[in-house]
């Protein structure tokens, strides 16, 4: 066995200081039979970023590759089936694949040579330990680039590194905490609108309500621009683009949307409307001057080598990425939260009890979040059951071994947080909504790190995860103190697997005010 020394770069989303150096040793997660030595060096942000730009692959040796096993898999899905419109339920199909074929399964999906990885060890291998071999130069990301351009979500290599370095200060923990007032102010505006809707008794779409709310938060906090008036435009555009992106990929309609067909024209119009909103945000910032928000940082930043500022095209790509990723994912999480609470009244009551005890009717602050563990647990459990980003795909640069199985050059790795989050090896009662599981720190410490990846993992973990978590808790705490939305239907919505896994039907609910107790003025059930 050849010993290897690997420099792996961890990317903490805060704490950019010289403290916290840690050197540790560990083992590659891909096989228990062969354990190459690894040295993991965790560096402070400003150093680790520099090393990240040269991430190298740590692939299996020829001997290790020969000793590995061939993965089995389900019946492949032919090109002809996809062209005819074949669709499947991802959760059902992938659960059967995980159950019947183990941690790595191999099958063809049209023209794609897929390796489906359903273990935390395998996910760690791809997303962290050997990230240099598994890239975003994948057809799925090439299609996403048509929508958001070459921003943080889709870019690679040194360009991604430069953009991530520019954006990182905007997501420092202290800066995010200062955004808390903007978050709760947006929630209070929503509460005012809900008062009239509660009086009317007409159902509302919680998906639309949360999308409008989180769009305002992103506009105020990240761009310093009012974009809530454009909520309908953003929602309608994203609906068209999301539907088409999934259909284009699943039916192998891989050509750019440049044809004079109705289908392609709809895509171009929706993308044009989205870009118009982004252009307005940028123009508004230019008109009203700079501040300390993310957009101003991007505009003021200069390349360290050339001294050049970010081009208008680059600026548009990053704003588009942050606009969509920064609001729609959190909106989906909160829509699921409201649906789950409505169908689990005992959980909803525990949440209200905590809010009453800690807040007593006042608006929450960032300092209150640590005193709201059950609210945090509700959010985490919703993301476990229904992670908005339900699929991660990577291109395999060179053949490798994952969990003792061969993965071939040119193939596609598929990882589903949805499947990892419900894996019976990692979770008790995996299909049940049990926020209490997050109150058990011992169980959480025993669980593999990559068994729970709602924001992906490794160096490419979402830069805004702390922002989204804080936002979700504060918005939920503000609104749940005042309202108890009731479900319109008897059944919990099923997921609709588009670009994100959102609740089908938009979660129609009737807004009901919480009653006030005259004895102490606190909200009651």
GUBALO-644157 format. One record per residue (C-alpha): x, y, z; residue in one letter. Coordinates in Angstrom, 1 decimal, padded with zeros to 4 digits. Example, Ala and Ser with C-alpha at 12.3 -4.5 7.8 and 13.67 -1.06 7.14 Angstrom:
# residues 2
[[012.3, -004.5, 007.8], "A"] [[013.7, -001.1, 007.1], "S"] 
//
This chain:
# residues 525
[[000.0, 000.0, 000.0], "X"] [[001.4, 003.4, -001.0], "X"] [[001.1, 006.0, 001.8], "X"] [[-000.2, 009.3, 000.7], "X"] [[-000.2, 012.7, 002.2], "X"] [[-003.1, 014.9, 001.2], "X"] [[-003.6, 018.5, 001.9], "X"] [[-007.4, 019.0, 002.3], "X"] [[-008.8, 022.5, 002.6], "X"] [[-011.7, 022.9, 004.9], "X"] [[-013.8, 026.1, 004.2], "X"] [[-015.4, 027.4, 007.3], "X"] [[-017.9, 030.1, 006.5], "X"] [[-016.9, 032.4, 009.3], "X"] [[-014.0, 033.0, 011.8], "X"] [[-011.5, 034.3, 009.3], "X"] [[-008.8, 034.7, 011.9], "X"] [[-005.4, 033.2, 012.7], "X"] [[-006.8, 031.2, 015.6], "X"] [[-008.1, 027.7, 015.4], "X"] [[-005.2, 025.9, 013.6], "X"] [[-005.7, 022.2, 013.7], "X"] [[-003.6, 019.4, 012.3], "X"] [[-005.1, 015.9, 012.4], "X"] [[-004.7, 012.6, 010.6], "X"] [[-007.4, 010.4, 009.3], "X"] [[-008.2, 007.9, 006.6], "X"] [[-009.7, 007.9, 003.2], "X"] [[-013.4, 007.0, 003.4], "X"] [[-013.6, 004.9, 000.3], "X"] [[-012.8, 001.5, 001.6], "X"] [[-012.2, -000.2, 005.0], "X"] [[-009.8, -002.7, 003.5], "X"] [[-007.3, -000.1, 002.2], "X"] [[-006.6, 002.9, 004.3], "X"] [[-004.1, 005.3, 002.8], "X"] [[-002.8, 007.8, 005.4], "X"] [[-004.1, 011.3, 005.1], "X"] [[-003.1, 014.5, 006.7], "X"] [[-005.8, 017.1, 007.0], "X"] [[-004.6, 020.6, 007.5], "X"] [[-007.3, 023.1, 008.4], "X"] [[-006.2, 026.6, 007.7], "X"] [[-007.7, 030.1, 008.3], "X"] [[-009.7, 031.4, 005.3], "X"] [[-007.2, 033.8, 003.8], "X"] [[-004.6, 031.0, 003.5], "X"] [[-006.8, 028.0, 002.7], "X"] [[-008.3, 029.8, -000.2], "X"] [[-004.9, 030.1, -001.9], "X"] [[-004.2, 026.4, -001.5], "X"] [[-007.7, 025.5, -002.7], "X"] [[-007.0, 026.9, -006.1], "X"] [[-004.6, 024.0, -006.8], "X"] [[-006.7, 021.2, -005.4], "X"] [[-005.3, 017.9, -006.7], "X"] [[-006.9, 014.6, -007.1], "X"] [[-006.1, 011.8, -004.7], "X"] [[-007.3, 008.9, -006.9], "X"] [[-006.9, 005.2, -006.2], "X"] [[-003.7, 003.5, -007.5], "X"] [[-003.9, 001.0, -010.3], "X"] [[-003.6, -001.8, -007.7], "X"] [[-006.4, -000.4, -005.6], "X"] [[-008.6, 000.0, -008.7], "X"] [[-008.0, -003.6, -009.8], "X"] [[-008.8, -004.8, -006.3], "X"] [[-012.1, -002.9, -006.2], "X"] [[-015.5, -004.3, -007.1], "X"] [[-017.8, -003.5, -010.0], "X"] [[-021.0, -001.7, -008.8], "X"] [[-024.3, -003.2, -009.7], "X"] [[-027.4, -001.2, -010.5], "X"] [[-031.0, -001.1, -011.6], "X"] [[-032.2, -001.4, -015.2], "X"] [[-030.9, 001.5, -017.2], "X"] [[-033.2, 004.1, -018.7], "X"] [[-032.7, 004.3, -022.5], "X"] [[-032.3, 007.4, -024.6], "X"] [[-035.5, 006.5, -026.4], "X"] [[-037.5, 006.3, -023.1], "X"] [[-036.3, 009.8, -022.1], "X"] [[-037.1, 011.2, -025.5], "X"] [[-040.6, 009.9, -025.1], "X"] [[-040.9, 011.8, -021.8], "X"] [[-040.2, 009.0, -019.2], "X"] [[-040.2, 010.5, -015.7], "X"] [[-039.8, 008.8, -012.3], "X"] [[-040.2, 009.7, -008.7], "X"] [[-036.6, 010.4, -007.5], "X"] [[-037.2, 009.4, -003.9], "X"] [[-038.8, 006.1, -004.8], "X"] [[-036.3, 005.1, -007.4], "X"] [[-033.2, 006.2, -005.5], "X"] [[-034.5, 004.5, -002.3], "X"] [[-034.8, 001.2, -004.1], "X"] [[-031.3, 001.7, -005.6], "X"] [[-029.8, 002.3, -002.2], "X"] [[-031.6, -000.7, -000.7], "X"] [[-030.8, -003.2, -003.5], "X"] [[-027.4, -002.1, -004.6], "X"] [[-025.5, -000.7, -001.6], "X"] [[-023.4, 002.4, -001.3], "X"] [[-022.4, 002.7, -005.0], "X"] [[-024.7, 001.7, -007.8], "X"] [[-024.0, 001.9, -011.6], "X"] [[-026.6, 002.4, -014.3], "X"] [[-027.1, 004.4, -017.5], "X"] [[-029.5, 007.3, -017.7], "X"] [[-029.8, 008.1, -021.3], "X"] [[-026.4, 009.2, -022.5], "X"] [[-025.1, 009.5, -018.9], "X"] [[-023.0, 006.8, -017.3], "X"] [[-024.2, 007.3, -013.7], "X"] [[-022.7, 006.2, -010.4], "X"] [[-025.3, 006.7, -007.6], "X"] [[-023.6, 007.1, -004.2], "X"] [[-025.9, 006.7, -001.2], "X"] [[-023.5, 006.5, 001.8], "X"] [[-022.0, 009.3, 003.9], "X"] [[-018.5, 007.9, 003.3], "X"] [[-019.0, 008.0, -000.4], "X"] [[-020.3, 011.6, -000.3], "X"] [[-017.3, 012.6, 001.8], "X"] [[-015.0, 011.0, -000.8], "X"] [[-016.5, 013.0, -003.6], "X"] [[-017.3, 016.3, -002.0], "X"] [[-014.3, 016.6, 000.3], "X"] [[-011.5, 014.1, 000.3], "X"] [[-011.0, 013.8, -003.4], "X"] [[-012.8, 016.9, -004.6], "X"] [[-010.3, 017.6, -007.4], "X"] [[-011.4, 014.5, -009.3], "X"] [[-015.2, 015.3, -009.1], "X"] [[-015.9, 018.6, -010.9], "X"] [[-018.9, 020.7, -011.9], "X"] [[-018.0, 020.3, -015.5], "X"] [[-021.2, 018.3, -015.8], "X"] [[-024.0, 018.7, -018.3], "X"] [[-026.4, 019.7, -015.5], "X"] [[-024.3, 022.6, -014.4], "X"] [[-023.7, 023.6, -018.0], "X"] [[-027.4, 024.0, -018.3], "X"] [[-027.7, 025.9, -015.1], "X"] [[-025.1, 028.3, -016.4], "X"] [[-027.7, 029.3, -019.1], "X"] [[-029.8, 030.6, -016.3], "X"] [[-027.4, 032.1, -013.7], "X"] [[-024.3, 032.5, -015.7], "X"] [[-020.8, 031.7, -014.4], "X"] [[-021.4, 032.7, -010.7], "X"] [[-020.4, 031.0, -007.5], "X"] [[-022.8, 028.1, -007.9], "X"] [[-021.5, 027.1, -011.3], "X"] [[-017.9, 028.4, -011.8], "X"] [[-014.8, 026.3, -011.3], "X"] [[-011.1, 026.6, -010.6], "X"] [[-009.3, 029.9, -010.0], "X"] [[-012.2, 032.0, -011.2], "X"] [[-014.5, 030.4, -008.6], "X"] [[-011.8, 030.9, -006.0], "X"] [[-011.5, 034.6, -006.8], "X"] [[-015.3, 035.1, -006.6], "X"] [[-015.6, 033.2, -003.4], "X"] [[-012.8, 035.2, -001.8], "X"] [[-014.6, 038.4, -002.8], "X"] [[-017.9, 037.2, -001.4], "X"] [[-016.7, 035.6, 001.8], "X"] [[-016.6, 038.8, 004.0], "X"] [[-020.3, 039.5, 003.4], "X"] [[-021.1, 036.2, 005.0], "X"] [[-018.9, 036.5, 008.1], "X"] [[-020.9, 035.5, 011.2], "X"] [[-020.8, 038.9, 012.8], "X"] [[-022.0, 040.6, 009.6], "X"] [[-024.8, 038.1, 009.2], "X"] [[-025.9, 038.8, 012.8], "X"] [[-026.1, 042.5, 012.0], "X"] [[-028.6, 041.6, 009.2], "X"] [[-031.0, 040.1, 011.8], "X"] [[-033.0, 043.4, 012.1], "X"] [[-033.6, 043.5, 008.4], "X"] [[-034.9, 039.9, 008.5], "X"] [[-037.3, 040.5, 011.3], "X"] [[-038.4, 043.9, 009.8], "X"] [[-039.4, 042.0, 006.6], "X"] [[-041.3, 039.4, 008.7], "X"] [[-043.2, 042.1, 010.6], "X"] [[-044.3, 043.6, 007.2], "X"] [[-045.5, 040.2, 006.2], "X"] [[-047.4, 039.9, 009.5], "X"] [[-049.1, 043.2, 008.8], "X"] [[-050.3, 041.9, 005.4], "X"] [[-051.4, 038.6, 007.0], "X"] [[-053.7, 040.5, 009.4], "X"] [[-056.0, 041.4, 006.5], "X"] [[-055.8, 038.0, 005.0], "X"] [[-056.6, 036.4, 008.3], "X"] [[-059.7, 038.5, 008.5], "X"] [[-060.8, 037.5, 005.0], "X"] [[-060.3, 033.8, 005.7], "X"] [[-059.2, 033.2, 002.1], "X"] [[-056.5, 030.6, 001.6], "X"] [[-053.0, 031.8, 000.8], "X"] [[-050.1, 030.0, -000.9], "X"] [[-047.4, 029.6, 001.7], "X"] [[-044.9, 028.9, -001.0], "X"] [[-045.7, 032.3, -002.6], "X"] [[-045.8, 034.1, 000.8], "X"] [[-042.4, 032.7, 001.8], "X"] [[-040.9, 033.5, -001.6], "X"] [[-042.0, 037.1, -001.4], "X"] [[-040.7, 037.4, 002.1], "X"] [[-037.3, 035.9, 001.5], "X"] [[-036.8, 037.9, -001.7], "X"] [[-037.3, 041.1, 000.3], "X"] [[-034.7, 039.8, 002.9], "X"] [[-032.2, 039.1, 000.2], "X"] [[-032.7, 042.4, -001.5], "X"] [[-032.4, 044.4, 001.7], "X"] [[-029.6, 042.4, 003.3], "X"] [[-027.4, 041.4, 000.4], "X"] [[-028.0, 044.0, -002.2], "X"] [[-029.3, 047.1, -000.3], "X"] [[-032.1, 047.3, -002.8], "X"] [[-035.9, 047.0, -002.7], "X"] [[-036.9, 044.1, -004.9], "X"] [[-040.1, 042.9, -003.2], "X"] [[-042.1, 044.8, -005.8], "X"] [[-040.6, 042.5, -008.4], "X"] [[-041.6, 039.3, -006.4], "X"] [[-044.2, 038.3, -009.0], "X"] [[-041.9, 038.7, -011.9], "X"] [[-039.2, 036.7, -010.2], "X"] [[-041.6, 033.9, -009.2], "X"] [[-043.2, 033.7, -012.6], "X"] [[-039.8, 033.7, -014.4], "X"] [[-038.3, 031.1, -012.0], "X"] [[-041.4, 028.9, -012.5], "X"] [[-040.9, 028.7, -016.3], "X"] [[-037.1, 028.3, -016.0], "X"] [[-037.3, 025.7, -013.3], "X"] [[-039.9, 023.6, -015.2], "X"] [[-037.9, 023.8, -018.4], "X"] [[-034.5, 023.1, -016.9], "X"] [[-035.7, 019.8, -015.5], "X"] [[-037.6, 018.9, -018.6], "X"] [[-034.7, 019.8, -020.9], "X"] [[-032.3, 017.6, -018.9], "X"] [[-034.6, 014.7, -018.4], "X"] [[-035.6, 014.6, -022.0], "X"] [[-032.1, 015.3, -023.3], "X"] [[-033.0, 018.6, -024.9], "X"] [[-029.4, 019.7, -024.3], "X"] [[-029.0, 022.4, -027.0], "X"] [[-029.1, 026.0, -026.0], "X"] [[-032.6, 027.7, -026.2], "X"] [[-031.9, 029.6, -029.4], "X"] [[-034.5, 028.1, -031.8], "X"] [[-037.5, 030.2, -033.0], "X"] [[-039.9, 027.7, -031.3], "X"] [[-042.5, 028.6, -028.7], "X"] [[-040.7, 026.5, -026.1], "X"] [[-037.3, 028.3, -026.6], "X"] [[-039.0, 031.7, -026.8], "X"] [[-040.6, 031.1, -023.4], "X"] [[-037.3, 030.3, -021.9], "X"] [[-035.6, 033.4, -023.4], "X"] [[-038.5, 035.6, -022.2], "X"] [[-038.4, 034.3, -018.7], "X"] [[-034.6, 034.6, -018.5], "X"] [[-034.9, 038.1, -019.9], "X"] [[-037.4, 039.2, -017.2], "X"] [[-035.1, 037.7, -014.6], "X"] [[-032.1, 039.6, -015.9], "X"] [[-034.2, 042.8, -016.0], "X"] [[-034.8, 042.5, -012.3], "X"] [[-031.1, 042.0, -011.7], "X"] [[-030.2, 044.9, -013.9], "X"] [[-032.5, 047.1, -011.9], "X"] [[-030.8, 046.0, -008.7], "X"] [[-027.4, 046.9, -010.1], "X"] [[-028.7, 050.2, -011.5], "X"] [[-030.3, 051.1, -008.2], "X"] [[-027.0, 050.5, -006.4], "X"] [[-025.2, 052.7, -008.8], "X"] [[-027.7, 055.5, -008.4], "X"] [[-027.8, 055.5, -004.6], "X"] [[-024.1, 054.9, -003.9], "X"] [[-022.1, 052.2, -002.1], "X"] [[-022.6, 050.6, 001.3], "X"] [[-021.3, 047.6, 003.1], "X"] [[-023.6, 045.0, 001.4], "X"] [[-022.5, 042.2, -000.9], "X"] [[-023.2, 044.0, -004.1], "X"] [[-021.1, 046.9, -003.1], "X"] [[-018.2, 044.6, -002.3], "X"] [[-018.4, 043.0, -005.7], "X"] [[-018.5, 046.4, -007.4], "X"] [[-015.6, 047.8, -005.5], "X"] [[-013.4, 044.7, -005.6], "X"] [[-010.3, 044.6, -007.8], "X"] [[-008.4, 041.6, -009.0], "X"] [[-005.2, 041.2, -007.0], "X"] [[-003.1, 040.4, -010.1], "X"] [[-004.6, 042.7, -012.8], "X"] [[-006.3, 045.4, -010.7], "X"] [[-009.4, 045.1, -012.9], "X"] [[-012.8, 045.4, -011.5], "X"] [[-015.5, 042.8, -012.0], "X"] [[-017.1, 043.2, -015.5], "X"] [[-020.8, 044.0, -015.8], "X"] [[-021.4, 040.4, -017.1], "X"] [[-019.6, 038.9, -014.0], "X"] [[-021.6, 041.2, -011.7], "X"] [[-024.9, 040.2, -013.3], "X"] [[-023.9, 036.5, -012.9], "X"] [[-023.2, 036.8, -009.2], "X"] [[-026.3, 038.9, -008.4], "X"] [[-028.5, 036.4, -010.4], "X"] [[-027.0, 033.5, -008.5], "X"] [[-027.4, 035.1, -005.1], "X"] [[-030.9, 036.3, -006.0], "X"] [[-032.2, 032.9, -006.8], "X"] [[-030.1, 030.7, -004.5], "X"] [[-030.4, 033.2, -001.7], "X"] [[-034.2, 033.4, -001.5], "X"] [[-035.8, 030.5, -003.2], "X"] [[-034.1, 027.7, -001.2], "X"] [[-035.0, 029.4, 002.1], "X"] [[-038.5, 029.9, 000.9], "X"] [[-038.9, 026.2, 000.1], "X"] [[-037.6, 025.3, 003.5], "X"] [[-040.1, 027.6, 005.3], "X"] [[-043.0, 026.4, 003.1], "X"] [[-042.2, 022.8, 004.2], "X"] [[-041.9, 024.0, 007.8], "X"] [[-045.4, 025.5, 007.8], "X"] [[-046.9, 022.4, 006.1], "X"] [[-045.2, 020.0, 008.6], "X"] [[-046.2, 022.1, 011.6], "X"] [[-049.8, 022.1, 010.4], "X"] [[-049.9, 018.3, 010.2], "X"] [[-048.0, 017.8, 013.5], "X"] [[-049.9, 019.8, 016.1], "X"] [[-047.9, 018.6, 019.1], "X"] [[-044.7, 019.8, 017.4], "X"] [[-046.4, 023.1, 016.7], "X"] [[-047.4, 023.5, 020.3], "X"] [[-043.9, 022.8, 021.6], "X"] [[-042.6, 025.5, 019.2], "X"] [[-045.2, 028.0, 020.4], "X"] [[-044.4, 027.2, 024.1], "X"] [[-040.7, 027.9, 023.5], "X"] [[-041.5, 031.2, 021.7], "X"] [[-043.8, 032.3, 024.4], "X"] [[-041.3, 031.4, 027.1], "X"] [[-038.3, 033.0, 025.5], "X"] [[-039.7, 036.0, 023.6], "X"] [[-043.0, 036.7, 025.5], "X"] [[-044.4, 038.4, 022.4], "X"] [[-041.4, 040.6, 021.5], "X"] [[-039.6, 040.5, 018.2], "X"] [[-036.6, 038.1, 018.2], "X"] [[-033.0, 039.2, 017.7], "X"] [[-029.9, 037.3, 016.7], "X"] [[-029.0, 037.0, 020.3], "X"] [[-032.2, 035.1, 021.0], "X"] [[-031.4, 032.3, 018.5], "X"] [[-029.2, 030.4, 020.9], "X"] [[-032.2, 030.3, 023.3], "X"] [[-034.5, 028.9, 020.7], "X"] [[-033.2, 025.3, 020.3], "X"] [[-036.6, 023.8, 019.4], "X"] [[-037.2, 026.4, 016.7], "X"] [[-033.8, 025.5, 015.3], "X"] [[-034.6, 021.8, 015.5], "X"] [[-037.8, 022.3, 013.6], "X"] [[-035.9, 024.0, 010.7], "X"] [[-033.2, 021.3, 010.7], "X"] [[-035.7, 018.5, 010.7], "X"] [[-037.6, 020.0, 007.8], "X"] [[-034.4, 020.3, 005.8], "X"] [[-033.6, 016.7, 006.7], "X"] [[-036.9, 015.4, 005.4], "X"] [[-037.2, 017.8, 002.4], "X"] [[-033.8, 019.2, 001.4], "X"] [[-034.5, 021.8, -001.3], "X"] [[-031.3, 020.8, -003.1], "X"] [[-032.1, 017.1, -003.5], "X"] [[-029.5, 016.1, -006.1], "X"] [[-025.8, 016.9, -006.5], "X"] [[-024.0, 015.8, -009.7], "X"] [[-020.3, 015.7, -010.6], "X"] [[-018.2, 014.8, -013.6], "X"] [[-015.5, 012.2, -013.0], "X"] [[-012.2, 013.4, -014.3], "X"] [[-010.2, 010.2, -013.7], "X"] [[-011.2, 006.6, -012.6], "X"] [[-011.3, 006.2, -008.9], "X"] [[-012.5, 003.9, -006.1], "X"] [[-015.4, 005.0, -003.9], "X"] [[-016.4, 002.8, -000.9], "X"] [[-014.6, -000.1, -002.5], "X"] [[-016.3, 000.2, -005.9], "X"] [[-014.9, 001.4, -009.2], "X"] [[-016.0, 004.7, -010.6], "X"] [[-014.9, 005.3, -014.2], "X"] [[-013.4, 008.3, -015.9], "X"] [[-016.0, 010.4, -017.9], "X"] [[-018.9, 009.1, -015.7], "X"] [[-021.4, 011.1, -013.7], "X"] [[-021.6, 010.9, -009.9], "X"] [[-025.0, 011.4, -008.4], "X"] [[-025.5, 012.1, -004.7], "X"] [[-028.9, 012.8, -003.2], "X"] [[-029.1, 014.6, 000.2], "X"] [[-032.7, 013.3, 000.2], "X"] [[-031.5, 009.7, 000.3], "X"] [[-028.7, 010.4, 002.8], "X"] [[-031.1, 012.3, 005.1], "X"] [[-033.4, 009.2, 005.3], "X"] [[-030.8, 006.5, 005.4], "X"] [[-031.8, 004.0, 008.1], "X"] [[-028.1, 003.4, 009.0], "X"] [[-027.8, 007.0, 010.1], "X"] [[-031.3, 008.0, 011.4], "X"] [[-033.8, 006.4, 013.7], "X"] [[-037.3, 006.5, 012.3], "X"] [[-035.9, 008.2, 009.2], "X"] [[-039.3, 009.1, 007.6], "X"] [[-040.8, 010.6, 010.7], "X"] [[-040.8, 014.3, 011.5], "X"] [[-039.0, 014.4, 014.9], "X"] [[-037.4, 017.7, 015.7], "X"] [[-036.3, 016.3, 019.1], "X"] [[-033.6, 014.2, 017.4], "X"] [[-031.7, 017.5, 017.0], "X"] [[-031.7, 018.1, 020.7], "X"] [[-029.7, 014.9, 021.3], "X"] [[-026.1, 016.1, 020.9], "X"] [[-024.6, 012.7, 021.5], "X"] [[-026.6, 011.2, 018.6], "X"] [[-025.6, 014.1, 016.4], "X"] [[-021.9, 013.6, 017.3], "X"] [[-022.2, 009.8, 016.4], "X"] [[-023.7, 010.5, 013.0], "X"] [[-021.2, 010.8, 010.1], "X"] [[-020.7, 014.4, 009.0], "X"] [[-021.9, 013.8, 005.4], "X"] [[-025.1, 012.0, 006.5], "X"] [[-026.7, 015.5, 006.6], "X"] [[-025.8, 017.9, 003.8], "X"] [[-028.7, 020.3, 003.1], "X"] [[-026.1, 022.9, 001.9], "X"] [[-023.8, 020.3, 000.3], "X"] [[-020.4, 019.8, 002.0], "X"] [[-016.7, 020.2, 001.7], "X"] [[-015.0, 023.3, 000.1], "X"] [[-018.0, 023.9, -002.2], "X"] [[-020.5, 024.0, 000.7], "X"] [[-023.0, 026.8, 000.2], "X"] [[-021.5, 030.1, 001.2], "X"] [[-024.9, 031.3, 002.6], "X"] [[-025.8, 028.4, 004.9], "X"] [[-025.4, 030.4, 008.1], "X"] [[-027.4, 033.3, 006.6], "X"] [[-030.2, 030.9, 005.6], "X"] [[-030.3, 029.2, 009.0], "X"] [[-030.5, 032.5, 010.9], "X"] [[-033.1, 033.9, 008.5], "X"] [[-035.3, 030.8, 008.8], "X"] [[-035.3, 030.8, 012.6], "X"] [[-036.0, 034.5, 012.9], "X"] [[-038.8, 034.6, 010.2], "X"] [[-040.4, 031.5, 011.8], "X"] [[-040.2, 032.9, 015.3], "X"] [[-041.6, 036.2, 014.3], "X"] [[-044.6, 034.9, 012.4], "X"] [[-045.4, 031.8, 014.5], "X"] [[-045.8, 034.0, 017.6], "X"] [[-048.7, 035.8, 015.8], "X"] [[-050.2, 033.2, 013.5], "X"] [[-051.2, 029.6, 013.4], "X"] [[-051.7, 028.7, 009.7], "X"] [[-054.1, 025.9, 009.1], "X"] [[-053.9, 023.4, 006.2], "X"] [[-056.5, 023.4, 003.5], "X"] [[-056.1, 019.7, 002.7], "X"] [[-055.9, 016.7, 004.9], "X"] [[-052.7, 015.4, 003.4], "X"] [[-049.2, 016.6, 003.7], "X"] [[-048.1, 017.9, 000.2], "X"] [[-045.8, 015.7, -001.9], "X"] [[-042.5, 017.0, -003.2], "X"] [[-042.4, 018.4, -006.7], "X"] [[-038.9, 017.7, -008.0], "X"] [[-037.9, 020.6, -010.2], "X"] [[-034.6, 022.5, -009.8], "X"] [[-035.6, 022.4, -006.1], "X"] [[-037.8, 019.9, -004.2], "X"] [[-040.6, 022.2, -003.3], "X"] [[-044.1, 021.2, -001.9], "X"] [[-046.5, 020.5, -004.8], "X"] [[-049.5, 022.8, -004.9], "X"] [[-047.9, 025.7, -003.1], "X"] [[-049.1, 024.7, 000.4], "X"] [[-052.5, 026.5, 000.5], "X"] [[-053.3, 027.5, 004.1], "X"] [[-055.8, 029.6, 006.0], "X"] [[-054.2, 032.2, 008.2], "X"] [[-055.5, 032.1, 011.8], "X"] [[-054.4, 034.6, 014.4], "X"] [[-053.2, 033.2, 017.7], "X"] [[-055.5, 034.2, 020.6], "X"] [[-054.3, 036.5, 023.3], "X"] [[-054.6, 035.6, 027.0], "X"] [[-055.8, 038.5, 029.0], "X"] [[-054.1, 037.4, 032.2], "X"] [[-050.5, 037.9, 031.0], "X"] [[-050.8, 039.2, 027.5], "X"] [[-048.8, 036.3, 026.1], "X"] [[-050.0, 034.5, 022.9], "X"] [[-051.6, 031.1, 023.4], "X"] [[-052.7, 028.3, 021.2], "X"] 
//
